[in-house]
């Protein structure tokens, strides 16, 4: 059986890698880790078999560390990157590089420029480049493959927890609480009436920034911040309580937001900062609202409040459309063609 080596093979904070491994396995590959342990074992010989493939995600991010004041260069991570780059250069297996970001998150100045250079290097080494945003396929000379949903089945109960027209909008920001999302700005803008729940893992320094902004808002603005790691069950439970998920990502690093694929078809409304991908999905889903300015964001929240009952009723249709575009079946059909050797 052909082998597919995947890096990273484990990601405890993101189900995406598990979804990709399941898709690749369904395409007929024996899925193996690409790690330093692999390089020091007999399995390394598989990298020199042209019938095998190597799938690489976020390798450029290894060279940087996270932090409230912006990510910094991490020399040990840079050394790891260089070792992997040499292996990718000399191996004979087919390299499939997934371009997730234009630049590593939270970087500024020369560090951001350097991260862009690392992404370009990996793109040049790759036999196939993949993007999850069709509008950027030309820019990266890449194949568009759907980002998988984080669930296989349609929701069994949709919108049943809401009493139509009687309660304020329940909105949330879920996932990693990081500076590039500029959540503090969302706190400053949030209008009275709808409630906002922010939950996810946060750097302590950035959490303090957010709490200082929360302290400046009055008690009439219901905003709750809960930090800490969320399990898959925690995330699902949080989603079930929401009428709208907010995607405030503000630094233009990512091509798409993974949280979108948690929410679409499971939450009635998604409010996202405008991007080429969001503009594309707005043509596919009525419940996706976008914003560019502060005024547009506040207007989008009020619009979500007005349309929440209608969108809750239409959630089953949205869920079916999400499965058509990003479900496991759609992904297996596209991935098998793209990663195989023609």
C-alpha positions as CSV (number, residue, x, y, z in Angstrom):
1,X,0.0,0.0,0.0
2,X,1.2,3.5,-0.8
3,X,2.2,5.6,2.2
4,X,1.4,9.1,3.1
5,X,3.7,10.8,5.6
6,X,2.0,13.7,7.5
7,X,3.5,16.6,9.4
8,X,2.4,17.4,12.0
9,X,0.9,14.0,12.8
10,X,-0.6,15.1,16.1
11,X,-2.2,18.4,17.1
12,X,-3.9,18.4,20.5
13,X,-5.5,21.8,20.0
14,X,-6.9,21.4,16.4
15,X,-8.9,18.5,15.0
16,X,-7.9,19.5,11.5
17,X,-5.0,17.1,11.2
18,X,-7.1,14.1,12.3
19,X,-9.6,15.0,9.6
20,X,-6.9,15.2,7.0
21,X,-5.5,11.9,8.0
22,X,-8.9,10.3,7.8
23,X,-9.4,11.7,4.3
24,X,-6.0,10.5,3.1
25,X,-6.6,7.1,4.5
26,X,-9.9,6.9,2.7
27,X,-8.0,7.8,-0.5
28,X,-6.1,4.5,-0.1
29,X,-2.9,5.5,1.7
30,X,-1.3,4.0,4.8
31,X,-0.9,7.2,6.9
32,X,2.4,7.6,8.7
33,X,4.0,10.3,10.8
34,X,6.8,12.5,9.4
35,X,8.8,13.3,12.5
36,X,12.4,13.2,13.7
37,X,11.6,9.7,15.0
38,X,10.7,8.7,11.4
39,X,13.9,10.2,10.1
40,X,15.9,8.0,12.5
41,X,14.1,4.8,11.9
42,X,13.7,2.3,9.0
43,X,10.5,4.2,7.9
44,X,12.7,6.9,6.4
45,X,13.3,4.7,3.4
46,X,9.6,5.3,2.4
47,X,10.6,9.0,1.7
48,X,12.7,7.8,-1.2
49,X,9.8,5.8,-2.8
50,X,8.3,8.0,-5.6
51,X,5.0,6.2,-5.1
52,X,4.6,7.7,-1.6
53,X,3.5,11.2,-0.7
54,X,4.4,13.7,2.1
55,X,1.8,16.1,3.3
56,X,3.2,19.2,5.2
57,X,1.2,21.7,7.2
58,X,2.5,24.8,9.1
59,X,6.1,23.8,9.0
60,X,7.1,27.4,8.8
61,X,5.5,28.1,12.1
62,X,8.1,25.9,13.9
63,X,10.6,28.7,13.5
64,X,8.6,31.1,15.7
65,X,7.3,31.2,19.3
66,X,3.9,32.7,20.3
67,X,3.5,35.7,22.6
68,X,1.3,38.7,23.5
69,X,3.8,41.2,22.0
70,X,4.0,39.2,18.8
71,X,5.7,36.0,17.9
72,X,9.5,35.8,18.0
73,X,12.2,33.8,16.2
74,X,12.9,30.4,17.9
75,X,16.4,29.2,17.0
76,X,15.7,25.6,18.0
77,X,12.6,25.6,15.8
78,X,14.5,27.2,12.9
79,X,17.0,24.4,13.2
80,X,14.2,21.9,13.0
81,X,12.8,23.6,10.0
82,X,16.2,23.5,8.2
83,X,16.5,19.8,8.8
84,X,13.1,19.1,7.4
85,X,13.7,21.3,4.4
86,X,16.9,19.4,3.5
87,X,14.9,16.1,3.8
88,X,12.1,17.5,1.6
89,X,14.7,18.6,-0.9
90,X,16.5,15.2,-1.3
91,X,13.6,12.8,-0.9
92,X,11.8,11.3,-3.9
93,X,8.3,11.0,-2.5
94,X,5.7,13.5,-3.8
95,X,5.6,16.6,-1.6
96,X,2.2,18.2,-1.0
97,X,2.5,21.5,0.8
98,X,-0.7,23.0,2.3
99,X,-0.5,26.8,2.2
100,X,-2.6,27.8,5.2
101,X,-1.2,31.3,5.8
102,X,0.2,34.2,3.9
103,X,2.5,34.8,6.9
104,X,2.9,33.3,10.4
105,X,0.4,34.8,12.9
106,X,1.3,37.7,15.2
107,X,4.5,38.6,13.4
108,X,5.6,42.1,12.4
109,X,8.6,43.7,10.6
110,X,11.4,41.5,9.4
111,X,10.1,38.4,11.2
112,X,6.9,38.5,9.2
113,X,8.9,39.0,6.0
114,X,11.1,36.0,7.0
115,X,8.0,33.8,7.6
116,X,6.8,34.7,4.1
117,X,10.2,33.7,2.7
118,X,9.9,30.3,4.5
119,X,6.5,29.8,3.0
120,X,7.8,30.6,-0.5
121,X,10.7,28.1,0.1
122,X,8.3,25.3,1.0
123,X,6.1,26.2,-2.0
124,X,9.1,25.9,-4.3
125,X,10.1,22.5,-2.9
126,X,6.5,21.2,-3.3
127,X,5.3,19.1,-6.2
128,X,1.8,20.1,-5.3
129,X,0.6,23.2,-3.4
130,X,-2.8,23.2,-1.8
131,X,-5.0,26.0,-0.6
132,X,-8.4,25.9,1.1
133,X,-9.5,29.2,-0.5
134,X,-10.2,28.9,-4.2
135,X,-9.6,32.7,-4.8
136,X,-5.9,32.2,-3.9
137,X,-5.2,29.1,-6.1
138,X,-3.7,31.3,-8.8
139,X,-1.5,33.4,-6.4
140,X,0.1,30.2,-5.1
141,X,-0.1,28.2,-8.3
142,X,-2.0,25.7,-6.1
143,X,-4.9,23.2,-6.3
144,X,-8.0,24.1,-4.3
145,X,-9.0,21.4,-1.9
146,X,-11.9,21.8,0.5
147,X,-11.1,22.4,4.1
148,X,-12.9,19.5,5.9
149,X,-15.8,20.1,8.2
150,X,-15.1,19.0,11.8
151,X,-18.2,16.7,11.8
152,X,-19.5,13.9,9.6
153,X,-23.2,14.0,10.3
154,X,-25.9,16.6,10.0
155,X,-27.0,18.1,13.3
156,X,-30.0,16.3,14.7
157,X,-31.5,19.3,16.5
158,X,-31.0,22.7,15.1
159,X,-32.2,26.0,16.7
160,X,-34.5,24.2,19.2
161,X,-33.0,26.0,22.2
162,X,-34.1,29.4,21.1
163,X,-37.5,30.9,21.8
164,X,-38.2,32.9,18.5
165,X,-38.1,36.6,18.8
166,X,-37.9,36.8,22.6
167,X,-34.2,36.7,23.6
168,X,-31.2,38.7,22.6
169,X,-28.6,37.4,20.2
170,X,-26.1,35.0,21.8
171,X,-22.7,35.4,20.0
172,X,-19.3,33.9,20.7
173,X,-15.7,34.0,19.8
174,X,-14.3,30.4,20.3
175,X,-10.8,29.0,19.9
176,X,-7.4,30.3,20.5
177,X,-7.5,33.8,22.1
178,X,-4.6,35.4,20.3
179,X,-3.6,39.0,19.5
180,X,-4.0,38.6,15.7
181,X,-7.8,38.4,16.3
182,X,-7.8,41.8,18.0
183,X,-10.5,40.6,20.4
184,X,-9.9,43.7,22.5
185,X,-11.3,45.8,19.7
186,X,-14.4,43.7,19.5
187,X,-14.9,44.2,23.2
188,X,-14.7,47.9,22.7
189,X,-17.2,47.9,19.9
190,X,-19.8,45.4,21.3
191,X,-23.2,47.0,21.4
192,X,-25.6,46.8,24.4
193,X,-28.3,44.1,24.1
194,X,-26.7,41.0,22.5
195,X,-24.4,38.9,24.7
196,X,-20.9,37.9,23.8
197,X,-19.0,34.9,25.2
198,X,-15.2,34.6,24.6
199,X,-13.7,31.2,25.4
200,X,-10.4,29.6,24.5
201,X,-6.8,29.2,25.5
202,X,-5.0,32.5,26.0
203,X,-1.5,33.8,26.8
204,X,-1.7,35.3,30.3
205,X,-0.5,38.7,29.2
206,X,-3.1,38.9,26.4
207,X,-5.8,37.8,28.8
208,X,-4.9,40.7,31.1
209,X,-5.2,43.1,28.1
210,X,-8.7,41.7,27.4
211,X,-9.8,41.9,31.1
212,X,-8.6,45.5,31.2
213,X,-10.9,46.3,28.2
214,X,-13.7,44.4,29.8
215,X,-13.4,46.5,33.0
216,X,-14.0,49.7,31.0
217,X,-17.3,48.4,29.7
218,X,-20.3,48.9,31.9
219,X,-22.5,46.2,33.4
220,X,-25.1,46.8,30.6
221,X,-22.8,45.2,28.0
222,X,-23.0,41.4,28.6
223,X,-19.5,40.1,27.7
224,X,-18.0,37.0,29.3
225,X,-14.4,35.9,29.0
226,X,-13.5,32.3,30.0
227,X,-9.9,31.2,29.3
228,X,-8.4,27.7,29.3
229,X,-8.1,24.6,27.0
230,X,-11.3,23.3,25.5
231,X,-11.9,19.7,24.7
232,X,-13.9,18.7,21.6
233,X,-16.9,18.2,23.7
234,X,-16.4,21.6,25.3
235,X,-16.3,23.2,21.9
236,X,-19.4,21.4,20.7
237,X,-21.3,22.4,23.8
238,X,-20.3,26.1,23.4
239,X,-21.4,26.0,19.8
240,X,-24.8,24.7,20.7
241,X,-25.4,27.7,22.8
242,X,-24.7,30.3,20.1
243,X,-26.8,32.1,17.5
244,X,-23.7,33.6,15.9
245,X,-20.0,32.9,15.8
246,X,-17.7,35.9,15.4
247,X,-14.5,35.5,13.3
248,X,-12.6,38.8,14.0
249,X,-9.2,37.7,12.5
250,X,-7.6,41.0,11.7
251,X,-4.0,40.6,10.4
252,X,-4.6,39.0,7.0
253,X,-2.3,36.1,7.7
254,X,-4.6,33.2,7.3
255,X,-6.3,32.2,4.0
256,X,-9.2,30.7,5.9
257,X,-10.3,30.4,9.5
258,X,-10.6,26.9,10.9
259,X,-13.4,28.0,13.2
260,X,-15.5,28.7,10.1
261,X,-15.6,25.0,9.4
262,X,-16.6,24.3,13.0
263,X,-19.5,26.8,12.7
264,X,-20.9,26.6,9.2
265,X,-24.0,24.5,9.2
266,X,-23.9,24.1,13.0
267,X,-24.5,27.8,14.0
268,X,-27.2,29.8,12.3
269,X,-25.0,32.9,11.6
270,X,-21.3,33.6,11.1
271,X,-20.0,37.1,11.3
272,X,-16.5,37.4,9.8
273,X,-14.1,40.1,8.8
274,X,-14.2,40.4,5.1
275,X,-11.7,38.3,3.1
276,X,-11.7,36.7,-0.4
277,X,-12.8,33.4,1.2
278,X,-15.6,35.0,3.2
279,X,-16.8,36.8,0.1
280,X,-16.9,33.5,-1.7
281,X,-18.8,31.6,0.9
282,X,-21.3,34.5,1.2
283,X,-22.4,33.4,-2.2
284,X,-23.0,29.9,-0.8
285,X,-24.7,30.6,2.5
286,X,-27.2,33.3,3.5
287,X,-26.2,33.2,7.1
288,X,-22.6,34.5,6.5
289,X,-22.2,38.3,7.3
290,X,-19.0,40.2,6.7
291,X,-17.5,43.5,7.8
292,X,-14.6,45.7,7.0
293,X,-15.0,48.7,9.3
294,X,-16.1,49.3,12.9
295,X,-19.5,50.6,11.7
296,X,-20.0,47.6,9.5
297,X,-19.2,45.3,12.4
298,X,-21.8,46.9,14.7
299,X,-24.3,46.9,11.9
300,X,-23.6,43.1,11.2
301,X,-24.3,42.3,14.9
302,X,-27.7,44.2,14.7
303,X,-28.5,42.4,11.4
304,X,-27.7,39.1,13.0
305,X,-30.1,40.0,15.8
306,X,-32.8,40.7,13.3
307,X,-32.3,37.5,11.2
308,X,-31.6,35.0,14.0
309,X,-35.0,33.3,14.0
310,X,-35.1,32.9,10.2
311,X,-31.6,31.5,10.1
312,X,-32.2,29.1,12.9
313,X,-35.2,27.7,10.9
314,X,-33.0,27.4,7.8
315,X,-30.0,25.8,9.6
316,X,-30.8,22.3,8.2
317,X,-30.5,23.6,4.6
318,X,-27.2,25.3,5.5
319,X,-25.9,22.1,7.1
320,X,-26.7,20.1,3.9
321,X,-24.9,22.7,1.8
322,X,-21.9,22.6,4.1
323,X,-21.7,18.8,3.6
324,X,-21.9,19.2,-0.1
325,X,-19.0,21.7,-0.2
326,X,-16.8,20.5,2.7
327,X,-18.0,17.2,3.9
328,X,-15.9,14.0,4.0
329,X,-17.3,12.7,0.7
330,X,-16.4,15.9,-1.2
331,X,-13.0,16.0,0.3
332,X,-12.1,12.3,-0.5
333,X,-13.1,12.8,-4.1
334,X,-10.9,15.9,-4.5
335,X,-7.9,14.9,-2.4
336,X,-7.4,11.6,-4.1
337,X,-7.0,13.3,-7.5
338,X,-4.7,16.0,-6.2
339,X,-2.2,14.2,-4.1
340,X,-1.7,11.1,-6.3
341,X,1.0,10.9,-8.9
342,X,-0.4,11.3,-12.4
